[in-house]
Amino acid sequence: MPELPDLEVFKDNIFKRLTSKRLAELKVFSSKIITPQSMLTGELEGRELQNIRRHGKELLFDFADGRIIAVHLMLNGKISITNNTTDNIWQKVLALTFENETIIFHDTGNIGTVIKYKPFLGKTPDALGSDFTLDYFSNIVRKNSFTNIKAFLIDQKIVKGIGNAYADEILWAARISPKSITGKLPDNVITELYNAIGNVLRGAIVSIKSIAPDIISGEERSFLKVHTRFKKVTETGFPIMVETIASKKTYFTQEQVVY
């Protein structure tokens, strides 16, 4: 599943291809789209794509005046841009044709990818948003004092955008065991964890852009430090262990402290 750093790079690369182009045609292929095609067609065709934003794990295609298509790729979603709209390699969900290029949203497992029109984004902050402050983070940690820290980080009602892989990377960077309980974290460790969230996610964006500068789909994870099946030992010399924690396959080491 693409996570925040992946989606951040996707949005920039897609917008480079489609910026300022007008939507010529819209086709709906799946009932996972909340709004009927007739409404989408009437509201959006002929409009110029003004911007693509990201909020949590959703990409927001902004056609101005509050007209936004939100795409959540879920587990099996893919994106392609093509001038061959008859391509049926993957199950299609939605196709948007801009002049001579079409962006297609696919669902390879036909069980995920949800498209919404004029989404309600709520008040939960994005992990890289200006409203995700240390004060917010410290307070929400204390309010969830009996929660497993791994489950806490991937809870999209607490902070949006962090998934399984990057939760492991963040916890390793902060040297906190994924078996820890939030309420047992000292104040200075909460601060270290908060800083690790920003540092790991921003660093991942830079790495993805360097390794796969034109990527618009999939996952680039070759640079990850601990959440990887291709490494047995971290760069610090500790064996990488794998267990199911918070119902997720979790990678960690013994150098991470249990609180």
HUCOR-V856164 format. One line per field, one symbol per residue. ss: DSSP state (A for helix, B for strand, O for the rest). phi: phi as a letter, one per 20 degrees, with the letter a starting at -180 (. if undefined). psi: psi as a letter, one per 30 degrees, with the letter a starting at -180 (. if undefined). A space follows every 50 residues. Layout:
# HUCOR-V856164
ss = ???
phi = ???
psi = ???
This chain:
# HUCOR-V856164
ss = OOOAAAAAAAAAAAAAAAOOOBBBBBBBOOOOBOOOAAAAAAAAOOOBOO BBBBBOOBBBBBOOOOOBBBBBOOOOBBBBBBOOOOOOOOOBBBBBBBOO BBBBBBBOOOOOOBBBBOOOOOOOOBOOOOOOOAAAAAAAAAAOOOOBAA AAAOOOOOOBOOOAAAAAAAAAAAOBOOOOBAAAOOAAAAAAAAAAAAAA AAAAAAAAAAAOOOOOOOOOOOOOOOOOOOOOBOOOOOBOBBBBBOOBBB BBOOOOBOO
phi = .fdgfgfffgfffffgfdgmeefebccddcffefegggfgffedfneefe acdccmddededdmlmecddddfledfccccbddfefcfcfedbccedld ccedddcfdlccjddcdlfeemdffffdefeeeffgfffffffdfdefff fffeffedbeoedffffffffffeldffefdgfeffgffffffgffgfff ffffgfffffecfdfcanbdcfefecebeecdcffendfedcbeclmcfc dacffeeed
psi = kkaeeeeeeeeeeeeeefkgkkjekkkkfkffkekleeeeeefekflkje lklkjbgkkjjjglhgjkkkkjfbegklklklgjfgkhelkkekkjkjcg kkkkkljffhgcjkklkiljfafklkfglffileeeeeefeefhfgkkee eeegjffekkfkaeefeeeeeeefhkkfglkeffkleeeeeeeeeeeeee eeeeeeeeeeeifgkglakjgffkeeikffkfklfggkkklkljkhgkjk kllffkkk.
